[in-house]
Amino acid sequence: GRTATAARVFQSLRIVVNEEDSALGDVLMDVCPTLVRPGGRLVVLSYHSMEDRATKRVMRDGTIEKRRGGVERDIYGNIMQDESCPRYWKPLGKNIKAAEEEVKVNSRAR
């Protein structure tokens, strides 16, 4: 209802005023690669879809910019890496999904 709409408007204003999207990009692209040791792991907690999308792009493509048509692939289907956007992060596997019991107790754990 009204409360949810107001909360979304406030969240949008906060993101723009605090420049949270550019701050996230700066941290993911510039700071994290210098802090995490080779072979180390980076954990990112995202609280809404904009953060989640940006984080996934950096981890997958090495850039926060959205690429038209997705990632570029060679004739074998391998992702071609753009040299201007180095890929620092090696994916460790699939996302962990909450068990049915956890979702029953906590609906936000979906």
C-alpha positions as CSV (number, residue, x, y, z in Angstrom):
1,G,0.0,0.0,0.0
2,R,1.0,3.5,0.7
3,T,3.8,2.6,3.1
4,A,5.5,0.4,0.6
5,T,5.3,3.0,-2.1
6,A,6.7,5.7,0.2
7,A,9.5,3.4,1.3
8,R,10.5,2.8,-2.4
9,V,10.5,6.5,-3.2
10,F,12.6,7.2,-0.1
11,Q,15.0,4.4,-1.0
12,S,15.3,5.7,-4.6
13,L,16.0,9.2,-3.3
14,R,18.6,8.0,-0.8
15,I,20.4,6.0,-3.5
16,V,20.6,9.0,-5.8
17,V,21.5,11.6,-3.1
18,N,24.2,9.4,-1.5
19,E,25.5,8.2,-4.9
20,E,25.3,4.6,-3.7
21,D,25.4,3.1,-7.1
22,S,28.7,4.8,-8.0
23,A,30.1,4.0,-4.6
24,L,29.3,0.3,-5.1
25,G,30.9,0.4,-8.5
26,D,34.1,2.1,-7.2
27,V,34.4,-0.5,-4.4
28,L,33.8,-3.5,-6.6
29,M,36.0,-2.4,-9.5
30,D,38.8,-0.6,-7.7
31,V,39.1,-1.4,-4.0
32,C,38.2,-5.1,-3.7
33,P,40.8,-6.3,-6.2
34,T,43.5,-4.6,-4.2
35,L,42.3,-5.9,-0.8
36,V,41.6,-9.6,-1.5
37,R,44.7,-11.7,-1.7
38,P,45.1,-14.2,-4.6
39,G,43.0,-17.2,-3.9
40,G,41.0,-15.2,-1.3
41,R,37.2,-14.9,-1.3
42,L,35.0,-11.9,-1.6
43,V,31.6,-11.9,0.0
44,V,29.1,-9.2,-1.0
45,L,25.8,-8.8,0.8
46,S,23.2,-7.0,-1.4
47,Y,20.0,-5.7,-0.1
48,H,18.1,-5.0,-3.3
49,S,18.1,-5.9,-6.9
50,M,20.2,-3.0,-8.2
51,E,23.1,-3.9,-5.9
52,D,22.7,-7.6,-6.7
53,R,22.7,-7.0,-10.5
54,A,25.8,-4.7,-10.3
55,T,27.7,-7.2,-8.1
56,K,26.8,-10.1,-10.4
57,R,28.0,-8.1,-13.5
58,V,31.4,-7.4,-11.9
59,M,31.9,-10.9,-10.8
60,R,30.8,-12.4,-14.1
61,D,32.1,-9.8,-16.7
62,G,34.7,-7.8,-14.8
63,T,32.7,-4.6,-15.5
64,I,29.8,-2.8,-13.9
65,E,28.6,-1.6,-17.2
66,K,25.7,-3.4,-18.9
67,R,26.8,-4.9,-22.2
68,R,24.3,-4.9,-25.0
69,G,23.4,-8.5,-26.0
70,G,25.1,-10.0,-23.0
71,V,28.7,-11.2,-22.9
72,E,30.7,-11.8,-26.1
73,R,31.5,-15.4,-26.8
74,D,33.8,-17.2,-29.2
75,I,32.6,-19.9,-31.6
76,Y,33.0,-22.5,-28.9
77,G,30.8,-20.7,-26.4
78,N,33.7,-19.5,-24.2
79,I,33.3,-16.0,-22.7
80,M,35.7,-13.6,-24.4
81,Q,37.3,-11.3,-21.9
82,D,37.7,-7.7,-22.8
83,E,41.3,-6.7,-21.9
84,S,40.1,-3.3,-20.7
85,C,37.9,-5.0,-18.1
86,P,40.0,-7.7,-16.3
87,R,38.2,-10.4,-14.5
88,Y,39.4,-10.7,-11.0
89,W,36.9,-13.1,-9.6
90,K,36.6,-16.8,-10.2
91,P,33.1,-18.1,-9.6
92,L,32.9,-20.7,-6.9
93,G,29.6,-22.4,-7.8
94,K,25.9,-22.0,-7.8
95,N,24.0,-19.8,-5.3
96,I,22.8,-21.5,-2.2
97,K,19.1,-21.7,-1.9
98,A,17.2,-21.7,1.4
99,A,15.7,-25.0,2.5
100,E,11.9,-25.4,2.5
101,E,11.9,-25.4,6.4
102,E,13.8,-22.1,6.5
103,V,11.4,-20.5,4.0
104,K,8.4,-21.6,6.1
105,V,9.9,-19.9,9.1
106,N,11.3,-16.9,7.3
107,S,9.5,-16.0,4.0
108,R,12.3,-13.6,3.0
109,A,14.8,-16.4,2.8
110,R,13.4,-17.4,-0.6
